[in-house]
Amino acid sequence: MVKCIKCNKLITKNLPGLQCITCNKWTHGKCANLTNEQLNVLFSTESADWKCRNCSGPKSKPKRLSFIMPDAEEDDISDSEDQIKSGLKKNILNEIKIEIRDIIRTEMQSVMQFYIEKMDEYEHKFKTYENVILLIPIKIQN
């Protein structure tokens, strides 16, 4: 969220601001002492530049050096915050992916171990039955 350096309130679609090209700080149009007509001209210009009073010096009038109007979808979110959030989302998704893979691997190992033990158990029973069968005398009919 971007705040005005003068009043410390958020820059939004309803309270648009200007970003100084020198210090990159934001100021509401009204806090920069711009009239509604001046703001309308700046807003209607495709790309405009603006410099805050601190960066342009106290003796000279502020020059237009940088102006950015937030889009409707981005009311309170700056591009850098979008990039940070996008990076965080990627990191979180990657962590979830790794955790899910580890859970699946552990579960599969557990299931495989269960079946290996069952196979060993059946093999042991089979050998036992085989030995019992071999011990039974077979009567040969003549």
DSSP file (Angstrom, degrees, kcal/mol; ACC not computed):
  #  RESIDUE AA STRUCTURE BP1 BP2  ACC     N-H-->O    O-->H-N    N-H-->O    O-->H-N    TCO  KAPPA ALPHA  PHI   PSI    X-CA   Y-CA   Z-CA
    1    1 A M              0   0    0      0, 0.0     2,-0.5     0, 0.0    76,-0.1   0.000 360.0 360.0 360.0 138.1    0.0    0.0    0.0
    2    2 A V        -     0   0    0      9,-0.4     9,-2.8    74,-0.1     2,-0.3  -0.857 360.0-164.0-105.3 133.2    1.3    3.4   -0.9
    3    3 A K  B     -A   10   0A   0     -2,-0.5    23,-0.5     7,-0.3     7,-0.2  -0.860  25.8-105.8-118.0 151.9    0.8    6.4    1.4
    4    4 A C  B  >  -b   26   0B   0      5,-3.0     4,-1.6    -2,-0.3    23,-0.2  -0.521  21.3-141.3 -71.4 135.6    1.0   10.1    0.9
    5    5 A I  T  4 S+     0   0    0     21,-2.7    22,-0.1    -2,-0.2    -1,-0.1   0.721  98.5  45.7 -73.7 -18.8    4.2   11.6    2.4
    6    6 A K  T  4 S+     0   0    0     20,-0.3    -1,-0.2     3,-0.1    21,-0.1   0.929 130.4  15.1 -86.9 -51.4    2.3   14.7    3.6
    7    7 A C  T  4 S-     0   0    0      2,-0.1    -2,-0.2     3,-0.0     3,-0.1   0.550  89.4-132.5-104.2  -8.9   -0.9   13.3    5.1
    8    8 A N     <  +     0   0    0     -4,-1.6     2,-0.2     1,-0.2    -3,-0.1   0.666  61.6 132.8  65.4  18.9    0.1    9.6    5.5
    9    9 A K        -     0   0    0      1,-0.1    -5,-3.0    -6,-0.0    -1,-0.2  -0.654  64.0 -87.5 -96.4 159.1   -3.2    8.5    4.0
   10   10 A L  B     -A    3   0A   0     -7,-0.2     2,-0.6    -2,-0.2    -7,-0.3  -0.286  30.3-125.9 -66.8 145.6   -3.4    5.8    1.3
   11   11 A I        +     0   0    0     -9,-2.8    -9,-0.4    65,-0.1     2,-0.2  -0.842  48.5 157.2 -86.5 120.8   -3.2    6.7   -2.4
   12   12 A T        -     0   0    0      3,-1.6    64,-0.1    -2,-0.6    63,-0.1  -0.758  59.3 -91.5-135.6 179.9   -6.3    5.2   -4.0
   13   13 A K  S    S+     0   0    0     -2,-0.2    59,-0.1     1,-0.2    -1,-0.1   0.888 129.3  45.1 -63.1 -38.2   -8.5    5.6   -7.1
   14   14 A N  S    S+     0   0    0      1,-0.3    -1,-0.2    -3,-0.0    -3,-0.0   0.795 124.7  33.7 -76.7 -28.3  -10.6    8.1   -5.1
   15   15 A L  S    S-     0   0    0     14,-0.0    -3,-1.6    13,-0.0    -1,-0.3  -0.660  89.3-170.9-124.0  74.2   -7.6    9.9   -3.7
   16   16 A P        -     0   0    0      0, 0.0    13,-1.4     0, 0.0     2,-0.3  -0.182   3.1-158.9 -69.0 159.6   -5.1    9.7   -6.5
   17   17 A G  E     -C   28   0B   0     51,-0.4    51,-0.4    11,-0.2     2,-0.4  -0.816  15.3-123.7-134.5 173.7   -1.5   10.7   -6.1
   18   18 A L  E     -C   27   0B   0      9,-3.1     9,-2.2    -2,-0.3     2,-0.5  -0.929  19.3-143.4-117.6 141.1    1.6   11.7   -7.9
   19   19 A Q  E     -C   26   0B   0     -2,-0.4    31,-0.4    47,-0.2     2,-0.2  -0.929  18.8-127.4-109.7 127.1    5.0   10.0   -7.6
   20   20 A C     >  -     0   0    0      5,-2.5     4,-1.5    -2,-0.5    31,-0.2  -0.513   7.9-145.8 -71.2 132.8    8.1   12.1   -7.6
   21   21 A I  T  4 S+     0   0    0     29,-2.0    -1,-0.1    -2,-0.2    30,-0.1   0.736  95.7  47.0 -71.9 -21.2   10.6   11.0  -10.2
   22   22 A T  T  4 S+     0   0    0     28,-0.2    -1,-0.1     3,-0.1    29,-0.1   0.941 129.2  15.7 -86.4 -53.3   13.5   11.9   -8.0
   23   23 A C  T  4 S-     0   0    0      2,-0.1    -2,-0.2    29,-0.0     3,-0.1   0.547  89.9-134.3-100.7  -8.8   12.7   10.5   -4.5
   24   24 A N     <  +     0   0    0     -4,-1.5     2,-0.2     1,-0.2    -3,-0.1   0.636  56.6 141.7  64.0  16.3    9.9    8.1   -5.7
   25   25 A K        -     0   0    0     -6,-0.0    -5,-2.5     1,-0.0     2,-0.3  -0.601  47.5-125.0 -88.7 152.7    7.7    9.3   -2.8
   26   26 A W  E     -bC   4  19B   0    -23,-0.5   -21,-2.7    -2,-0.2     2,-0.3  -0.723  25.2-179.3-100.7 145.6    3.9    9.7   -3.3
   27   27 A T  E     - C   0  18B   0     -9,-2.2    -9,-3.1    -2,-0.3     5,-0.1  -0.995  30.8-115.5-141.1 135.5    1.8   12.8   -2.7
   28   28 A H  E  >  - C   0  17B   0     -2,-0.3     4,-1.5   -11,-0.3   -11,-0.2  -0.393  30.0-119.5 -62.9 148.7   -1.9   13.3   -3.1
   29   29 A G  T  4>S+     0   0    0    -13,-1.4     5,-2.2     1,-0.2     3,-0.2   0.906 116.1  47.9 -56.4 -42.9   -2.7   15.9   -5.7
   30   30 A K  T >45S+     0   0    0      1,-0.2     3,-1.5     3,-0.2    -1,-0.2   0.868 108.4  53.7 -68.0 -35.9   -4.4   18.1   -3.1
   31   31 A C  T 345S+     0   0    0      1,-0.3    -1,-0.2     2,-0.1    -2,-0.2   0.755 105.3  55.4 -69.0 -22.6   -1.5   17.7   -0.7
   32   32 A A  T 3<5S-     0   0    0     -4,-1.5    -1,-0.3    -3,-0.2    -2,-0.2   0.332 118.8-115.7 -89.1   7.2    0.8   19.0   -3.5
   33   33 A N  T < 5 +     0   0    0     -3,-1.5     2,-0.4     1,-0.2    -3,-0.2   0.847  63.3 151.5  61.3  37.7   -1.4   22.1   -3.8
   34   34 A L      < -     0   0    0     -5,-2.2    -1,-0.2    -6,-0.1    -2,-0.1  -0.815  42.7-125.0 -97.5 140.5   -2.6   21.2   -7.3
   35   35 A T     >  -     0   0    0     -2,-0.4     4,-2.6     1,-0.1     5,-0.2  -0.302  26.0-107.0 -76.2 165.9   -6.0   22.4   -8.4
   36   36 A N  H  > S+     0   0    0      1,-0.2     4,-2.8     2,-0.2     5,-0.2   0.880 122.3  53.4 -60.6 -38.0   -8.7   20.0   -9.8
   37   37 A E  H  > S+     0   0    0      2,-0.2     4,-2.2     1,-0.2    -1,-0.2   0.924 109.4  47.6 -62.9 -44.0   -8.0   21.5  -13.2
   38   38 A Q  H  > S+     0   0    0      1,-0.2     4,-2.4     2,-0.2    -2,-0.2   0.917 113.2  48.5 -63.1 -42.8   -4.3   20.8  -12.9
   39   39 A L  H  X S+     0   0    0     -4,-2.6     4,-3.2     2,-0.2     5,-0.2   0.921 109.7  52.2 -63.0 -43.6   -5.0   17.3  -11.7
   40   40 A N  H  X S+     0   0    0     -4,-2.8     4,-2.2     1,-0.2    -1,-0.2   0.898 110.2  48.8 -60.2 -40.8   -7.5   16.6  -14.5
   41   41 A V  H  X S+     0   0    0     -4,-2.2     4,-1.0     2,-0.2    -1,-0.2   0.927 113.9  46.2 -64.5 -44.3   -4.9   17.7  -17.1
   42   42 A L  H >< S+     0   0    0     -4,-2.4     3,-0.5     1,-0.2    -2,-0.2   0.921 113.8  48.4 -63.3 -43.9   -2.2   15.5  -15.5
   43   43 A F  H 3< S+     0   0    0     -4,-3.2    -1,-0.2     1,-0.2    -2,-0.2   0.854 110.9  50.3 -66.4 -34.6   -4.6   12.5  -15.3
   44   44 A S  H 3< S+     0   0    0     -4,-2.2     2,-0.3    -5,-0.2    -1,-0.2   0.647  90.2  96.7 -80.5 -13.5   -5.7   12.9  -18.9
   45   45 A T  S << S-     0   0    0     -4,-1.0     3,-0.2    -3,-0.5    -4,-0.0  -0.608  78.0-133.1 -76.9 134.1   -2.1   13.0  -20.1
   46   46 A E  S    S-     0   0    0     -2,-0.3     2,-0.4     1,-0.3    -1,-0.1   0.939  88.9  -3.3 -52.7 -55.6   -0.9    9.6  -21.3
   47   47 A S  S    S+     0   0    0     21,-0.1     2,-0.3    -3,-0.0    -1,-0.3  -0.981  75.4 175.9-142.4 130.4    2.4    9.9  -19.4
   48   48 A A        -     0   0    0     19,-0.5    19,-1.8    -2,-0.4     2,-0.4  -0.935  20.3-136.6-132.8 154.1    3.5   12.8  -17.4
   49   49 A D        +     0   0    0     15,-0.4     2,-0.3    17,-0.4   -29,-0.1  -0.867  22.4 179.1-112.4 147.3    6.5   13.6  -15.2
   50   50 A W        -     0   0    0     14,-1.0   -29,-2.0   -31,-0.4     2,-0.4  -0.999  15.4-157.5-148.9 145.3    6.3   15.4  -11.8
   51   51 A K        -     0   0    0     12,-2.8   -31,-0.1    -2,-0.3    -2,-0.0  -0.982  25.2-122.2-123.6 134.9    8.8   16.4   -9.1
   52   52 A C     >  -     0   0    0     -2,-0.4     4,-2.1     1,-0.1     5,-0.2  -0.207  29.8-105.6 -70.3 166.9    7.8   17.0   -5.5
   53   53 A R  H  > S+     0   0    0      1,-0.2     4,-1.1     2,-0.2     7,-0.1   0.874 119.3  54.4 -62.5 -38.9    8.4   20.4   -3.8
   54   54 A N  H  4 S+     0   0    0      1,-0.2    -1,-0.2     2,-0.2     3,-0.1   0.900 114.1  40.7 -62.9 -40.2   11.3   18.9   -1.7
   55   55 A C  H  4 S+     0   0    0      1,-0.2    -1,-0.2     2,-0.1    -2,-0.2   0.767 114.7  50.5 -81.6 -25.8   13.1   17.6   -4.8
   56   56 A S  H  < S-     0   0    0     -4,-2.1     4,-0.3     1,-0.1    -1,-0.2   0.605 115.3-113.3 -87.9 -10.3   12.4   20.6   -7.0
   57   57 A G     <  -     0   0    0     -4,-1.1     3,-0.2    -5,-0.2    -1,-0.1   0.171  20.2 -93.2  92.1 148.5   13.7   23.1   -4.4
   58   58 A P  S    S+     0   0    0      0, 0.0    -1,-0.1     0, 0.0    -4,-0.1   0.756 119.2  51.9 -69.4 -24.8   11.8   25.7   -2.4
   59   59 A K  S    S+     0   0    0     -3,-0.1     2,-0.2     2,-0.1    -2,-0.1   0.792 102.3  63.3 -85.8 -27.5   12.5   28.6   -4.8
   60   60 A S  S    S-     0   0    0     -4,-0.3    -4,-0.1    -3,-0.2     3,-0.1  -0.623  88.0-106.1 -99.7 157.7   11.3   27.0   -8.0
   61   61 A K        -     0   0    0     -2,-0.2     2,-0.1     1,-0.1    -1,-0.1  -0.488  48.0 -94.5 -72.6 147.5    7.9   25.8   -9.0
   62   62 A P        -     0   0    0      0, 0.0     2,-0.3     0, 0.0    -1,-0.1  -0.430  41.7-143.3 -63.1 135.3    7.5   22.0   -9.1
   63   63 A K        -     0   0    0    -11,-0.2   -12,-2.8    -2,-0.1     2,-0.8  -0.734  20.6-107.3 -98.7 150.5    8.1   20.6  -12.5
   64   64 A R        +     0   0    0    -14,-0.3   -14,-1.0    -2,-0.3   -15,-0.4  -0.672  60.6 140.8 -77.8 110.4    6.1   17.7  -14.0
   65   65 A L        +     0   0    0     -2,-0.8     2,-0.3     1,-0.3    -1,-0.2   0.602  63.9  12.3-126.0 -21.8    8.6   14.8  -13.9
   66   66 A S        +     0   0    0      2,-0.0   -17,-0.4   -19,-0.0     2,-0.4  -0.906  54.8 172.1-160.1 132.2    6.6   11.7  -12.9
   67   67 A F        +     0   0    0    -19,-1.8   -19,-0.5    -2,-0.3     2,-0.4  -0.990   2.5 178.0-141.3 130.5    2.9   10.8  -12.6
   68   68 A I        -     0   0    0    -51,-0.4   -51,-0.4    -2,-0.4   -21,-0.1  -0.992   9.9-163.2-135.1 128.0    1.4    7.5  -11.9
   69   69 A M        -     0   0    0     -2,-0.4   -56,-0.1   -53,-0.1   -51,-0.1  -0.943  26.6-122.1-109.0 121.4   -2.4    6.8  -11.5
   70   70 A P        -     0   0    0      0, 0.0     5,-0.1     0, 0.0     8,-0.1  -0.342  28.3-118.6 -61.7 141.1   -3.3    3.5   -9.9
   71   71 A D    >   -     0   0    0      3,-0.1     3,-0.5     1,-0.1   -58,-0.1  -0.322  25.6-107.5 -72.5 162.9   -5.6    1.3  -12.1
   72   72 A A  G >  S+     0   0    0      1,-0.2     3,-0.9     2,-0.2   -59,-0.1   0.881 121.2  48.8 -59.9 -39.3   -9.0    0.4  -10.8
   73   73 A E  G 3  S+     0   0    0      1,-0.2    -1,-0.2     2,-0.1     3,-0.2   0.739 113.2  48.1 -72.7 -21.6   -7.9   -3.2  -10.1
   74   74 A E  G X   +     0   0    0     -3,-0.5     3,-1.4     1,-0.2    -1,-0.2  -0.120  68.8 148.7-110.1  35.5   -4.8   -2.0   -8.3
   75   75 A D  T <  S+     0   0    0     -3,-0.9    -1,-0.2     1,-0.3    -2,-0.1   0.819  83.2   8.1 -41.1 -51.4   -6.4    0.5   -6.0
   76   76 A D  T 3  S+     0   0    0     -3,-0.2     2,-0.5   -64,-0.1    -1,-0.3   0.168 110.2  92.4-121.1  18.7   -4.0    0.1   -3.1
   77   77 A I    <   -     0   0    0     -3,-1.4     2,-0.1   -76,-0.1    -4,-0.0  -0.957  57.6-150.6-122.0 127.2   -1.3   -2.2   -4.5
   78   78 A S     >  -     0   0    0     -2,-0.5     4,-2.1     1,-0.1     5,-0.1  -0.451  30.6-108.5 -87.6 166.0    1.9   -1.0   -6.1
   79   79 A D  H  > S+     0   0    0      1,-0.2     4,-2.4     2,-0.2     5,-0.2   0.896 119.6  52.5 -60.6 -41.7    3.8   -2.9   -8.8
   80   80 A S  H  > S+     0   0    0      1,-0.2     4,-2.3     2,-0.2    -1,-0.2   0.877 108.7  50.1 -65.4 -35.6    6.6   -3.8   -6.4
   81   81 A E  H  > S+     0   0    0      2,-0.2     4,-2.9     1,-0.2    -1,-0.2   0.886 109.2  52.5 -67.6 -37.2    4.1   -5.2   -3.9
   82   82 A D  H  X S+     0   0    0     -4,-2.1     4,-2.8     2,-0.2    -2,-0.2   0.922 110.2  48.0 -61.2 -43.7    2.5   -7.3   -6.8
   83   83 A Q  H  X S+     0   0    0     -4,-2.4     4,-2.5     2,-0.2    -2,-0.2   0.905 112.4  48.5 -64.3 -41.5    6.0   -8.7   -7.6
   84   84 A I  H  X S+     0   0    0     -4,-2.3     4,-2.7     2,-0.2    -2,-0.2   0.934 113.5  46.9 -63.4 -45.9    6.6   -9.5   -3.9
   85   85 A K  H  X S+     0   0    0     -4,-2.9     4,-2.7     1,-0.2    -2,-0.2   0.901 111.6  51.3 -63.4 -40.2    3.2  -11.2   -3.6
   86   86 A S  H  X S+     0   0    0     -4,-2.8     4,-2.2     2,-0.2    -1,-0.2   0.918 111.6  47.4 -62.3 -43.2    3.8  -13.1   -6.8
   87   87 A G  H  X S+     0   0    0     -4,-2.5     4,-2.4     2,-0.2    -2,-0.2   0.901 112.0  50.0 -63.7 -41.4    7.2  -14.3   -5.5
   88   88 A L  H  X S+     0   0    0     -4,-2.7     4,-2.9     2,-0.2     5,-0.2   0.908 109.3  51.6 -63.7 -41.5    5.7  -15.3   -2.2
   89   89 A K  H  X S+     0   0    0     -4,-2.7     4,-2.9     1,-0.2     5,-0.2   0.923 110.3  48.9 -60.8 -43.6    2.9  -17.2   -4.0
   90   90 A K  H  X S+     0   0    0     -4,-2.2     4,-2.4     2,-0.2    -1,-0.2   0.915 112.7  48.0 -62.2 -42.5    5.5  -19.1   -6.0
   91   91 A N  H  X S+     0   0    0     -4,-2.4     4,-2.5     2,-0.2    -2,-0.2   0.919 113.3  47.2 -63.8 -43.3    7.5  -19.9   -2.9
   92   92 A I  H  X S+     0   0    0     -4,-2.9     4,-2.6     2,-0.2    -2,-0.2   0.928 112.7  49.0 -64.6 -45.0    4.4  -21.1   -1.0
   93   93 A L  H  X S+     0   0    0     -4,-2.9     4,-2.5     1,-0.2    -1,-0.2   0.896 111.7  49.7 -61.7 -39.6    3.3  -23.2   -4.0
   94   94 A N  H  X S+     0   0    0     -4,-2.4     4,-2.4    -5,-0.2    -1,-0.2   0.910 110.9  49.0 -64.9 -42.4    6.8  -24.7   -4.2
   95   95 A E  H  X S+     0   0    0     -4,-2.5     4,-2.5     2,-0.2    -2,-0.2   0.899 111.9  49.1 -63.6 -40.4    6.8  -25.5   -0.5
   96   96 A I  H  X S+     0   0    0     -4,-2.6     4,-2.9     2,-0.2     5,-0.2   0.924 110.2  51.6 -63.9 -43.8    3.4  -27.1   -0.8
   97   97 A K  H  X S+     0   0    0     -4,-2.5     4,-2.4     1,-0.2    -2,-0.2   0.920 111.6  46.3 -58.7 -46.0    4.5  -29.1   -3.8
   98   98 A I  H  X S+     0   0    0     -4,-2.4     4,-2.4     2,-0.2    -1,-0.2   0.914 113.4  49.0 -63.5 -43.8    7.6  -30.4   -1.9
   99   99 A E  H  X S+     0   0    0     -4,-2.5     4,-2.4     2,-0.2    -2,-0.2   0.910 111.7  48.3 -65.2 -41.8    5.5  -31.2    1.2
  100  100 A I  H  X S+     0   0    0     -4,-2.9     4,-2.8     2,-0.2     5,-0.2   0.923 111.2  50.9 -63.3 -43.7    2.9  -33.1   -0.8
  101  101 A R  H  X S+     0   0    0     -4,-2.4     4,-2.6    -5,-0.2    -2,-0.2   0.918 111.4  48.0 -59.1 -43.9    5.7  -35.0   -2.6
  102  102 A D  H  X S+     0   0    0     -4,-2.4     4,-2.4     2,-0.2    -1,-0.2   0.890 111.9  49.3 -65.5 -39.3    7.2  -36.0    0.7
  103  103 A I  H  X S+     0   0    0     -4,-2.4     4,-2.7     2,-0.2    -2,-0.2   0.933 112.9  46.9 -64.6 -45.9    3.9  -37.1    2.2
  104  104 A I  H  X S+     0   0    0     -4,-2.8     4,-2.8     1,-0.2     5,-0.2   0.918 112.1  50.5 -62.7 -43.3    3.1  -39.2   -0.9
  105  105 A R  H  X S+     0   0    0     -4,-2.6     4,-2.3    -5,-0.2    -1,-0.2   0.928 112.2  47.1 -60.5 -45.5    6.6  -40.8   -0.8
  106  106 A T  H  X S+     0   0    0     -4,-2.4     4,-2.1     2,-0.2    -2,-0.2   0.921 113.8  47.7 -62.7 -44.8    6.2  -41.6    2.9
  107  107 A E  H  X S+     0   0    0     -4,-2.7     4,-2.6     1,-0.2    -2,-0.2   0.910 112.0  49.6 -63.9 -42.1    2.7  -43.1    2.4
  108  108 A M  H  X S+     0   0    0     -4,-2.8     4,-2.9     1,-0.2    -1,-0.2   0.895 110.2  50.6 -65.4 -38.8    3.9  -45.1   -0.6
  109  109 A Q  H  X S+     0   0    0     -4,-2.3     4,-2.4    -5,-0.2    -1,-0.2   0.901 110.9  49.8 -63.8 -39.5    6.8  -46.5    1.3
  110  110 A S  H  X S+     0   0    0     -4,-2.1     4,-2.1     2,-0.2    -2,-0.2   0.926 112.9  45.8 -64.3 -45.3    4.5  -47.4    4.2
  111  111 A V  H  X S+     0   0    0     -4,-2.6     4,-2.2     2,-0.2    -2,-0.2   0.923 113.4  49.5 -64.8 -44.4    2.1  -49.2    1.8
  112  112 A M  H  X S+     0   0    0     -4,-2.9     4,-2.5     1,-0.2    -2,-0.2   0.905 109.5  51.7 -62.1 -41.0    5.0  -51.0    0.0
  113  113 A Q  H  X S+     0   0    0     -4,-2.4     4,-2.4     1,-0.2    -1,-0.2   0.900 107.8  53.1 -62.4 -40.7    6.4  -52.1    3.3
  114  114 A F  H  X S+     0   0    0     -4,-2.1     4,-2.1     1,-0.2    -2,-0.2   0.935 111.9  44.4 -58.9 -47.8    3.0  -53.5    4.3
  115  115 A Y  H  X S+     0   0    0     -4,-2.2     4,-2.6     2,-0.2    -2,-0.2   0.853 110.7  54.0 -69.6 -34.4    2.8  -55.6    1.1
  116  116 A I  H  X S+     0   0    0     -4,-2.5     4,-2.4     2,-0.2    -1,-0.2   0.926 109.9  48.0 -62.8 -43.6    6.4  -56.7    1.4
  117  117 A E  H  X S+     0   0    0     -4,-2.4     4,-2.4     2,-0.2    -2,-0.2   0.899 111.6  50.3 -63.7 -40.1    5.6  -58.0    4.9
  118  118 A K  H  X S+     0   0    0     -4,-2.1     4,-2.8     2,-0.2     5,-0.2   0.911 110.0  50.0 -63.9 -41.9    2.5  -59.7    3.7
  119  119 A M  H  X S+     0   0    0     -4,-2.6     4,-2.5     2,-0.2    -2,-0.2   0.916 111.2  48.7 -63.2 -42.3    4.4  -61.4    0.8
  120  120 A D  H  X S+     0   0    0     -4,-2.4     4,-2.4     2,-0.2    -2,-0.2   0.913 111.5  50.7 -61.6 -41.8    7.0  -62.6    3.3
  121  121 A E  H  X S+     0   0    0     -4,-2.4     4,-2.3     1,-0.2    -2,-0.2   0.929 112.7  44.9 -62.2 -46.3    4.3  -63.9    5.6
  122  122 A Y  H  X S+     0   0    0     -4,-2.8     4,-2.7     2,-0.2    -1,-0.2   0.873 111.5  53.1 -67.0 -36.6    2.6  -65.8    2.7
  123  123 A E  H  X S+     0   0    0     -4,-2.5     4,-2.4    -5,-0.2    -1,-0.2   0.918 109.6  49.0 -63.1 -42.4    5.9  -67.2    1.5
  124  124 A H  H  X S+     0   0    0     -4,-2.4     4,-2.2     2,-0.2    -2,-0.2   0.926 112.6  47.6 -62.8 -44.9    6.6  -68.5    5.0
  125  125 A K  H  X S+     0   0    0     -4,-2.3     4,-2.7     1,-0.2     5,-0.2   0.907 110.5  52.4 -62.8 -41.8    3.1  -70.1    5.2
  126  126 A F  H  X S+     0   0    0     -4,-2.7     4,-2.5     1,-0.2    -1,-0.2   0.925 109.9  47.6 -60.7 -45.6    3.6  -71.6    1.7
  127  127 A K  H  X S+     0   0    0     -4,-2.4     4,-2.5     2,-0.2    -1,-0.2   0.900 111.1  52.3 -63.2 -39.7    6.9  -73.2    2.7
  128  128 A T  H  X S+     0   0    0     -4,-2.2     4,-2.2     2,-0.2    -2,-0.2   0.945 111.9  44.8 -61.6 -48.4    5.4  -74.5    5.9
  129  129 A Y  H  X S+     0   0    0     -4,-2.7     4,-2.5     1,-0.2    -2,-0.2   0.875 111.3  54.4 -63.2 -37.7    2.5  -76.1    4.0
  130  130 A E  H  X S+     0   0    0     -4,-2.5     4,-2.0    -5,-0.2    -1,-0.2   0.914 109.1  47.7 -62.0 -43.3    5.0  -77.5    1.5
  131  131 A N  H  X S+     0   0    0     -4,-2.5     4,-1.3     2,-0.2    -2,-0.2   0.892 111.2  50.9 -65.6 -39.2    7.0  -79.1    4.2
  132  132 A V  H  X S+     0   0    0     -4,-2.2     4,-0.9     1,-0.2     3,-0.4   0.924 109.5  50.6 -64.4 -43.1    3.9  -80.6    5.8
  133  133 A I  H >< S+     0   0    0     -4,-2.5     3,-0.6     1,-0.2    -1,-0.2   0.888 107.9  53.2 -62.1 -39.6    2.8  -82.0    2.5
  134  134 A L  H 3< S+     0   0    0     -4,-2.0    -1,-0.2     1,-0.2    -2,-0.2   0.790 106.0  54.3 -67.6 -26.5    6.3  -83.6    2.0
  135  135 A L  H 3< S+     0   0    0     -4,-1.3    -1,-0.2    -3,-0.4    -2,-0.2   0.688  85.5  95.5 -81.4 -18.1    6.0  -85.3    5.4
  136  136 A I  S << S-     0   0    0     -4,-0.9     2,-0.2    -3,-0.6    -4,-0.0  -0.593  81.8-122.5 -75.5 125.8    2.7  -87.0    4.6
  137  137 A P        -     0   0    0      0, 0.0     2,-0.6     0, 0.0    -2,-0.1  -0.468  20.0-137.4 -70.1 137.4    3.3  -90.5    3.4
  138  138 A I        -     0   0    0     -2,-0.2     2,-0.6    -4,-0.1    -4,-0.0  -0.831  10.5-140.6 -97.7 126.3    1.9  -91.2    0.0
  139  139 A K        -     0   0    0     -2,-0.6     2,-0.7     1,-0.0     0, 0.0  -0.747  12.6-151.2 -88.0 125.0    0.2  -94.5   -0.3
  140  140 A I        -     0   0    0     -2,-0.6     2,-0.4     2,-0.0    -2,-0.0  -0.839  10.9-138.0 -98.7 125.9    0.9  -96.0   -3.6
  141  141 A Q              0   0    0     -2,-0.7    -2,-0.0     1,-0.1     0, 0.0  -0.674 360.0 360.0 -86.3 133.4   -1.8  -98.2   -4.8
  142  142 A N              0   0    0     -2,-0.4    -1,-0.1     0, 0.0    -2,-0.0   0.396 360.0 360.0-103.4 360.0   -0.8 -101.4   -6.4
